[in-house]
């Protein structure tokens, strides 16, 4: 995110450090409209990638 803000967005360092995570995400074009992962999706992900014992 730091590289994105400094390089792509061309923010000054002081502006990067003063920004909130929400401001940085909005400037980067990240949307909060995506729905959260469902429990069924999480269960499928856990089954597909179990932790090694």
SULNOR-V24654 format. One record per pair of residues at least 4 apart in sequence whose ideal C-beta (glycine too) atoms are under 7 Angstrom apart, sorted by the first residue. I is the first residue (numbers start at 1). J is the second residue. Records with the same first field share a line. If there is no record, write none. Layout:
# SULNOR-V24654
I->J + J
This chain:
# SULNOR-V24654
1->5 + 24
2->6 + 16
3->7
4->8 + 9 + 28
5->9 + 11 + 16 + 24
6->11 + 13 + 16
9->27
11->15 + 16
13->17
14->18
15->19
19->23 + 24
21->25
22->26
23->27
24->28
25->30
37->41 + 42
39->43
40->44
41->45
42->46
43->47
44->48
45->49
46->50
